[in-house]
Amino acid sequence: MKHHTSILLGLALLLPASLTAQPGFSAPPSNTRMVRLDNGLQLLMIRLPGVPLVGLSAQVEVGSNMESEATSGCCHMLEHLLFNGTTSMSQEELYAAVDRMGGYNNAHTTNWYTNYMMLVPPESLGEGMEIQSSMLYRSTLPAEKFEKERGIVLEEIAQGRDRESVYDRMQAEWHDFLLEGSAQELPTLGTPATLGRLTRDEVLGFYQSWYRPNLTMLTVMGPIEFDDCLAKVEASYGQAAPGPRPDVIPRPAVLPLGQHRVRRLPVEQARLMLAWPAPALGEEGVLASTALTALLDPDGPALLSVGLFMQGLPPLPGLEISCSNEPGAAHFSVAANLPEGFTAEELEHGLVAALRSLASLEIPASKLEEWRLSQRTAEALLMEKPHYFGMSHAAEIVHTGFDGVLDLQARLKAIRPEDLAQLAGRCFAPAPAALLILPEGPSVGAVSAGNDALRVLTQPSGLTLIADSTGESDIFALQLMIMHRSAWEGPQRAGAIDLLHRLWADSPKARELARLGAQLKFHDAEYIPYDDHYTSPAWSFVRMEVLADEAATACELLVELMRDTPLEMDAFQDLRQAALRRAASKDGSASERARQLLDHALLGDSPSALPPEGDSQSLSLIKLSDLETLRSVILDPGNLVFSTRGPVGAGQLDSLFQSLLPPQAEATAALEALQAINQGLQRNPERTGFVPLSAKAPLTAADSTLRSQLGSAQSAIRMGSVFSHRPEDAAALRVLFSIISDRMAFDLRETRGWAYSLGAWASSRKGVAQAGATIGTRPENREEALRAMNEYLHNVKLKNLSEDEVTRTVSSLIGRERMRRMSSINQAWYRALDVISGDQDRTAKEDTELLAVRPEDVLRVARETLPTLHWITVIVE
């Protein structure tokens, strides 16, 4: 029988009260249990009965810091190779098994560890563990797959360079300056030069040395039972043999304190960046450094503003304050644009003096308590997302163990205002490392069916309220859809509503909501991949998550924020300049240019072709008065859809929003001004406001090809088609294009190594579908990749299509949708989409229709559809 060290994390319940009350002891949550297996694997189990999937998050304690200049990129290459087959299954069998169970399997590499994450249904937990443990400890690294994976990683590097912005280049200069000579200096992905020299034997040796159970931390989180979960872990991960830890000590960074460096980049304003030492994970003061950073945030309590004022400095444009607690490179970072009339030396002197003055500042306890509340809210949100919990806390888990995560609340309570002052006095005492970025040129001085708690209400004002009063979470989530975004703007003002949202995000009311612990999102995050799926020409959005006790107050503040925030010229001009820089960056990206060209070619004059964030031409035309005009119209209650989820009753919400957003008189002057921009307006006879006429996208009538020269490191190919089909074939059509996408990916990515990102898809509504395909590839592969894509998109026979391939494709599609619906805010989002579509059970019906798809349906749709399609092809070289 196996023996293992076990700590039941409800231990405090078994002790006398006099013992549990002693300082220094904190009982971890009772729904958790920690175990160390005989082979050294450390396991944390967290029981969450209310979530539909189980998350497996495994950290292997090896990252790019353990590499040398000769092996740079080895860890990341290995992460890719572990998906290529094990001693018990080939790559194709591994992918098929995950798809069949409706699971999700992914990984990423960092400086200190490599994280492997899976999501599986509870009934497939044992199978999921067997797959992940086989990947970790029994991968074969097939020799015939090695060159293909090398090509994929090279494409990933090329894609990153294609999308590199000026901000990215600035951060790279900062990274090189601070970390020069350390292990952290090496890029996690490696470089084309180092990857070109890596051999399979080197990577295999790395794998055999580091991928050991005694170098693995595993978190299992979801609707589990401890004993059953532990037995499954023992049967899979527990069978791997431990081994010695490799004798590698990463070279730590030595911050260049007191040193100054100057670099030139294509920026518009000079920017000064300063760094000081900070506590590292595992050291005293880490949480205090996080709290201090939050309290210094110019968008938060802004404790630094008094010190800056005393130093004679104006409000600093672009002020950013951050803290990295990564061991070997922990540091505070403070950056700001050079204000007009000040030299870099004057700005540095003022910032240093202001930060040092914090040591004698009496930090308000109320501000610290607001920060604690925000941390509690963030942790409550993570408890809804088993796939994110282990990943989000991976660094703490690796460097401080599971206890460092589980006693977070106790450590939060222990922080005192004087701790922050003492930390500031200690950390900001030395002279900082300083990097000055100058402009190039002359020098300057400077959801499921059957939910009884769900109600959909249309208020007298025309406002739509979707209230899902489920009480299984402490979170109240609100998704607001502001309809007809691009049609209201018209082509001359594309991007205006995005600017309005960014002004809201930076408003005093937004900071007041943050003090309530609310998590707010007014626009997509440009630098986070795949964070653009909320943005659409059809609507703009606001997302708010807050503890349910604060829901009413938070809703009142949110409405006041949108309706009453003053729109000031300085802030508007700053945001418009930032938007123009983002647009210019996209203009230089092959993938973004291909997307823009295809949208215009495919969708014609439809508002759907307009970029929600605007482009260089439209942004330059937008005036502050346009935002005032648009706000008065888009916030008409008849243009709003509020979707909520959480333990707040529908009746209470109905009354609240009727009082906050009563029927409005028609804003005649605003509507006339809008009509001067966009003639497509008509009166809505059923509601109090106006709605724009949104032209439908035209059907694609002929094949055409558009080429554009950019000279990018990576070429981009995008293909699209709009076509009609029988509505009952929507599910089979979606499965067909998903199969095409998977086959194309296995061939062009996994076999030939031509791409890092590629895919095909189809979406449809009411008998009209839009299909597309995309690939980013190096110029030498471009024409062959284009021919291969066309072959896949015209392949009506689908050779060797089996019941199993269709089943696993359907399971994969449903599994990914289940993953996206896990959090309260995303369930509110999907409810809103269903109601907007005109069928509040649409999502549940789509799942049912997908499950009914058979191979003969896919083959029939392929025969009837693929030969009739006309494709618009855009190639950016």
Summary of the structure (lengths in Angstrom):
residues: 877
radius of gyration: 27.8
end to end distance: 62.7
largest distance: 80.8
contacts: 2994
relative contact order: 0.10
helix: 48%
strand: 18%
